[in-house]
Amino acid sequence: MTDIETYRNALDTALTDLTITLAEARDYLYNPGYPLAAIGTLITFADQADDVKAALRLYTNAVRRQK
């Protein structure tokens, strides 16, 4: 597996995790039985956003090196 494939997979995983978290938060937001669950779900948002940024940086650098 090349660096590009590795970092693309890392970016894909990070984006998937973030997307799942956002979807769960949205579901909780509109569920009257769980008023604080959306907030609790989003506690991990900052860390997951950092994961996306790091994976994007690695992927971008790998693509640039290939050119």
trRosetta pair geometry for C-beta under 8 A, 3 or more apart (Angstrom, degrees):
i j d omega theta_ij theta_ji phi_ij phi_ji
1 5 4.7 -120 -169 87 89 129
1 6 5.5 108 133 -59 117 87
2 5 4.8 98 54 8 77 100
2 6 6.9 -138 97 -4 41 89
2 62 7.8 132 139 179 94 127
3 6 5.6 -58 -147 38 32 113
3 7 6.0 20 161 -10 69 111
3 62 4.3 -159 124 -132 109 125
3 65 7.6 1 80 64 147 135
4 7 6.2 -61 -143 44 25 102
4 8 6.0 28 157 -22 64 110
4 59 7.2 76 -145 -148 59 71
4 62 4.7 177 -83 134 62 124
4 63 6.1 91 -118 -76 109 65
4 66 6.3 5 -57 -45 131 143
5 8 5.7 -53 -140 37 28 112
5 9 6.3 29 157 -19 62 106
6 9 5.9 -59 -155 35 26 109
6 10 6.5 26 149 -18 63 106
6 62 7.9 178 59 -100 89 165
7 10 5.3 -47 -144 35 38 115
7 11 6.3 40 154 -19 66 102
7 55 6.5 160 -169 -167 75 71
7 58 4.4 -152 -131 120 123 101
7 59 3.9 177 136 -83 115 67
7 62 4.9 166 24 4 148 146
8 11 5.7 -52 -148 37 31 111
8 12 6.3 35 151 -21 64 106
8 59 5.7 103 -75 -126 53 120
9 12 5.5 -51 -145 36 32 115
9 13 6.3 33 155 -19 64 105
10 13 5.8 -55 -149 37 30 111
10 14 6.3 28 154 -17 64 108
10 55 4.4 -158 123 -131 98 112
10 58 6.6 -1 75 75 143 138
10 59 7.2 -161 65 -55 100 102
11 14 5.7 -55 -144 38 31 110
11 15 6.2 29 157 -17 65 108
11 52 7.2 71 -146 -147 70 62
11 55 4.0 166 -85 141 62 117
11 56 5.8 96 -118 -75 117 55
11 58 7.8 -160 -54 66 97 96
11 59 4.9 -13 -38 -36 137 147
12 15 5.9 -57 -146 39 27 109
12 16 6.2 30 154 -21 63 108
13 16 5.6 -54 -146 35 29 113
13 17 6.4 30 156 -19 64 105
13 55 7.6 -164 59 -113 84 160
14 17 5.9 -53 -148 35 30 111
14 18 6.4 27 155 -16 63 108
14 48 7.0 158 -167 -169 79 73
14 51 4.4 -163 -133 128 116 102
14 52 4.5 170 139 -85 121 58
14 54 7.7 -176 -103 60 161 84
14 55 4.5 -175 6 8 148 151
15 18 5.7 -57 -146 40 31 110
15 19 6.1 34 155 -22 66 109
15 52 6.0 90 -75 -117 64 109
15 55 8.0 -122 -28 83 81 143
16 19 5.7 -56 -145 36 29 113
16 20 6.4 30 156 -20 64 105
17 20 5.9 -55 -150 34 29 111
17 21 6.5 29 153 -18 63 106
17 48 5.6 -145 115 -138 107 118
17 51 7.1 -11 69 89 136 148
18 21 5.7 -54 -150 35 32 112
18 22 6.4 30 154 -17 66 107
18 45 7.6 80 -140 -139 86 64
18 48 4.5 156 -90 149 84 123
18 49 6.7 97 -118 -75 131 55
18 51 7.6 -170 -53 69 107 109
18 52 5.7 -4 -32 -53 150 129
19 22 5.8 -56 -147 38 30 110
19 23 6.3 30 154 -19 65 107
20 23 5.8 -56 -147 37 30 111
20 24 6.3 30 155 -19 65 106
21 24 5.8 -56 -149 36 29 110
21 25 6.3 30 154 -19 64 107
21 41 6.2 165 -166 163 77 95
21 42 7.2 118 160 -102 107 49
21 44 6.1 -123 -128 81 145 110
21 45 6.3 177 133 -87 139 71
21 48 5.9 177 12 5 156 171
22 25 5.7 -53 -146 36 32 112
22 26 6.4 33 154 -20 64 105
22 45 7.7 84 -74 -112 77 106
23 26 5.7 -53 -149 36 31 112
23 27 6.4 34 152 -21 64 104
24 27 5.6 -53 -150 34 32 113
24 28 6.4 28 154 -14 65 106
24 41 5.0 -155 110 -154 108 146
25 28 5.8 -57 -149 40 31 109
25 29 6.2 42 151 -32 65 105
25 38 4.6 85 -164 -151 73 77
25 41 4.3 -166 -82 93 79 129
25 42 5.1 62 -109 -57 142 94
25 45 7.9 13 -49 -68 154 119
26 29 5.4 -48 -147 25 32 120
26 30 6.9 7 163 1 62 105
26 38 7.5 84 -66 -125 16 113
27 30 6.8 -77 -159 45 26 92
27 31 6.3 23 151 -24 66 118
28 31 5.4 -64 -140 35 35 113
28 34 4.9 -80 -152 105 91 126
28 37 3.8 -127 -155 98 138 108
28 38 4.1 -177 96 -64 110 72
28 41 5.9 157 17 -7 149 139
29 38 4.2 70 -70 -90 73 151
31 34 4.9 21 96 35 113 101
31 37 7.3 -19 68 53 118 134
32 35 7.2 5 -161 -65 44 85
34 37 3.6 -9 164 3 116 131
34 38 7.4 122 121 -24 98 73
35 38 7.8 -57 176 16 31 99
36 39 5.3 -53 -165 40 63 114
36 40 5.9 63 139 -22 82 105
37 40 5.4 -56 -145 41 36 113
37 41 6.0 41 156 -25 69 104
38 41 5.7 -52 -147 33 29 113
38 42 6.5 21 156 -14 62 110
39 42 6.0 -65 -151 40 29 106
39 43 7.4 55 148 -47 61 84
40 43 5.9 -25 -163 -13 39 115
41 44 7.5 -61 171 28 44 98
42 45 4.5 -5 -168 -24 72 126
44 47 5.4 -61 -166 47 64 112
44 48 5.6 61 139 -23 88 108
45 48 5.8 -64 -145 42 28 108
45 49 6.1 30 158 -22 67 107
46 49 5.7 -52 -145 35 29 112
46 50 6.5 31 152 -19 62 104
47 50 5.6 -53 -153 34 33 113
47 51 6.6 38 148 -22 64 101
48 51 5.3 -46 -150 30 38 117
48 52 6.6 41 150 -20 65 99
49 52 5.6 -48 -151 33 36 113
49 53 6.5 36 150 -18 65 104
50 53 5.6 -52 -147 37 34 112
50 54 6.3 34 155 -19 66 106
51 54 5.8 -55 -146 37 29 109
51 55 6.2 25 157 -15 65 109
52 55 5.9 -58 -145 41 28 108
52 56 6.1 30 155 -21 64 110
53 56 5.7 -56 -146 37 28 113
53 57 6.3 32 154 -22 63 105
54 57 5.7 -53 -150 33 30 113
54 58 6.5 28 154 -15 64 105
55 58 5.8 -54 -148 38 33 110
55 59 6.2 31 155 -17 66 109
56 59 5.8 -57 -144 40 29 110
56 60 6.0 32 157 -21 65 109
57 60 5.8 -55 -144 37 26 112
57 61 6.3 24 158 -16 62 109
58 61 6.0 -58 -148 38 27 109
58 62 6.4 27 155 -20 64 107
59 62 5.8 -56 -149 34 30 111
59 63 6.4 28 155 -17 65 105
60 63 5.9 -57 -150 36 30 109
60 64 6.3 28 154 -18 65 108
61 64 5.6 -54 -145 37 32 112
61 65 6.3 34 156 -22 65 105
62 65 5.8 -54 -149 33 30 111
62 66 6.7 34 152 -25 62 104
63 66 5.8 -55 -155 27 33 114
63 67 7.2 37 151 -28 62 99
64 67 6.0 -50 -160 19 37 113
